[in-house]
Amino acid sequence: MKTIAKGHDLSIPINYFNLSYDDLGEGEVPVIFLHGFPFDKSMWSAQLEALAPNYRVIACDIRGFGKSIDEVTSFSIDLFSMDLARFMNGIGVKKAIICGLSMGGYIALNFQKKYPELVEALILCDTQCISDANEVKQGRLKEIQEIEEFGPAKFNDKFVKKVFSEESLMTKKDLVSDLKRVVDANSTHIIAEGLRALSSRAETCTTLSEIRVPMLIICGREDKVTPLDQSEYMHRATDGSFFRVIEKAGHVSNLEQPDIFNQHLKDFLERVTEAKAEDSVAERSWF
């Protein structure tokens, strides 16, 4: 039987790069956390700490970000999904609960569409199913040109301010500074390629009604990046999804209100675990 390493900053070679990840706790079906752009797996630290006593929790540095170094590849959401499938195979995970925030949510929805057999449940946080409108794409292309010519500092400053609620910007300055350091650690190539991946993503709205796994949708009330109405739309378009709004939070609701966010996760995971146990009992009753 293969022994699976546990801990922080583990690494596994997949798909021509080394993916960095944290793997904590124990559980039959792990929860895999996918961070947003342009962050890294450290944004999930509070969730891993809260859930590890009762669940196996895994946080990945998506290709190019954090310690998953890749300074040469052209990025896409399709590529990130393929990476996730190969990562799961590499660590021997046959099925997982996928939790993604923002870009991580785009990957989760893409992954569910391409590899539904690998998904036990979905948790979509501060994200959306639409693709970029032409105007948004043009705006991203302009940002990419400026970043490649002058560097990402101006973009980073503006973006970090945009992802927090007004209250967080005023009262949680250490949190804002910590996230700014994570964003600034990215190279020009990574920021530019990340924006290209976001710009070129396909919509997943038309397949929402086909999803048959449990789903939790979470959004900060003051999210300016992927507004609340986009989460409301996904909730209406899916059958039986759970929807939670977090007050006094913007685009990074898991960082701004971690206790509330974690409680929503725990409630949902308990539902999923109980339903899985009931299904297992029902299957055994046939023999």
N, C-alpha and C positions, 0 to 999 in steps of 0.2 A: 504494500500500500504506500502510495506516494506521501511523503511528509511535506506539509505546507508550512513555510516559514511565516512567522507572525511578527508584527512590529511596525516601526516607522521607516520610511525611506528605503523600502525594499525595491528591487529592480529586476525586470525580466526582459530579455530580448524578444521583441515581436515585430514583424512587418518592417524590418530594417532600421529599427531604432530601439533604444532601451527605455521602457516605460517605467516610471517611478510611481510607487504606490504605498499606501499605508493599509495594513490588514490587521484588524483587532477583533477580539471577541470570538464567540462561537455561535453557530446556528446552521441549520440545515440549508436554508436559502439566504444567502448574504444580501445585504443592501450595498449597491455600488453607487457612489456619489461622483457626479460629473460637474466640475466647476464651470463658472461663466467666463466670458472673455473680458479682460485679459488677465485673469487671476490664476491661482494654482490650488492644489489640493488643501493647502493650509486653511482655506476659507471654511472648510468643513470640520475644523478641530473641535468646536463645541458640540457638534452633532455626534461625532465619533465618541467623544468622552461620555456623552449622555446615554448613548445606545449600546456601547460595547459590553456593559455588564449583562445584557440580555440577548444581544444579537451579534452576528458576525457583520462587521461594517468595513467597507473597503473604499478608500478615496484615491482617485487616480489623478496624476498630472497628465492632462491631455497632451498629445504629441506637440512638442515645441515649447510648452509652458512648464514653469517650475523646473524640476530636475529631469524631465523627459526631453532632453536636448535634441533638437533637429533644426539646423540652420540652413538646410538646402532644399527641403521638399516644398512643393506647392500644396497648400492645405485645402481641404473641403470637408463638409459635413459627412459626405459619403465615406471619405477616408477615415475620419474619426470613428465612424460606426464600425467599419471593418477592423480598425485597431481594437475596439472594444470586444468584438466577437473573438478575435484571436487572443486577446488578453484573457478572456474567460476560459478559453480552451487551454491556454498555457498554464493557468493555475488550477485547472480541473473543476471549474464551476459550470454545471450544466444548465442552471437557471438562476436568475437573480431578480431582485427588486431594483429597478433602475430609478435613481433620483437625480434629476438634472436641473440646474438653475441657469436661466438665460440661454447662452450657447449650449450649456449642458442639456437643457431641455430640448433644444433643436436636435441634438444628437440622440437623446432618448426617444423622441418621436420618430426620427429617421430609423433608428435601431429597431424599434417596435415594428415598423413597416417592413424592414428587410429581414429581420430575424425574430419573428414572433414566438418561435419555439423556445427562445432563450429568456423570455420575459415572464416573470411571475406576477409583477405588478409595476405600476408606473407612479412616480411622484414628480409632478411638473411644477417648478417654482419660478415665479417671475419670468415667464417665457411666453411664447406665442406660436401659433401654427402657420401664420402667413409667411409668404416670401416678401422680399423687399420690393416695394413699388419702384417704378422707374426713377422717380424723384429722389427716393432714398438711396438707390444704387448710385446715382450720379453724385450725390453728396458723399457717399463712402469713397468713390473713386477720386474725388477731389481731395479728401482727407488722406488717402493713400499717397497721392502725388506729393502733397505737402510733407508728409511723414518721411517719405523716401528722399526728399530734397533737403529738408531742414531738421529731421529727427523727430521723435515722438513726444518730446517734452510738453509741447503746447497741447497736443491731443490728450495726453495723460492727465494733465491738470484739469482740463475741462470735463473729461469723462468721469473722473473720480468724484468731482462735485455733483455731477448729475445723478450718480447712482444712490446717493443718500437722501433721506428725507431732510427737510429744513431743520427739524429738531435735532436729528443726529449730527448734522453739520455743526450745530451750535453747542451741543452738550456731550458729544462723544468724539472729541478731537483726537484722542489717542487711537481710537478705532480707525478714524479717517486716515491718520498718518500711517498706521500699520498697513492698510490696504494700498495706500499710495506707494509705499516701498515695494510691495509685491508687483504692482503695475509697472513701476519704473525699472524693475529688474529685467523686463523683457527687452529684447533687442529690437532694432528697427525692422528687421526681417520678420520677426514673430508678430509684431503689431500689425504690419502691413498684410501679412499672409492671413492673419486672423480675420481682419476686415474683409479680405477677399472671400474667405470661406463663408462669412456671414452674408455677404452680398450675393453670392452665387447659389445659396441654398434653395432647395425646392420647397413648395408649400406642402404641408401635411394635413391641412384642414379637411380635405375631401375624404380622408381615410379615418377620421376620428370615430365615425359611427361604426366602423368595423372592429374597433378595439374591444376585446372581450375579457380583458384582465382588470382587476381592481385598479382604480385611479384616484389619486389625491392631487388636487390643484390648489396651490398656495400663491397668494400675491400680496405684496405690500400695498396698502391703501394709496400711498403717494408715489408709486412706481412711475417714473417719467420715461423709462427706456422701453419697457413692454407694459403699456398701461393696463389698468384693471379691467377695462372692457374686453381686452383680448382674452384674459383668463375667464371672464364671464361667458364669452362666446364658446370657448373650449368646453366649459362645464355644460352648457346647453346642448352642445353637439355630441356629447358622449352619454352613453347609457349608464346611469347609476354612479357617476363620479361624485366624489366628495369635494367640496369647495370651501376653502377657508381664506378669509381676508385678515391680514395682520395690520392693526392700527399702528400709527407712528413709525412706519417703515416705508422705505422706498424700494429700490431695485434689489438690494441685498438684504432681504428681510431676515434671513437666517443669522446674519451678523448683527443687525440692529436690534432685533427682539429674539434672542436665542432661546430663552425659556419658553416663550409662547410657541415659537416655531417647533421646538423639540417636543412639546406636548402634543401638537398636531401630528407629528411623526409617530410618536408612541401610540396614540389612539388608533391611527391608521394601521400600523404594523400589527397591533394586537388584533384588529379585525381580520387582517390577512392571515395571520397565524391561526386564529380560531377557525376561519373558513377552511383553511388547508387541512387542519386536524379533523374537522367534520367530514371533509371529502375522503380522507384516508380511512376513517371509520366506516363510511358508506361503502368504499371499495372492498374492504375486508369482509363486510357482511355478506358479500356475494359468494364467498368461498366456504 
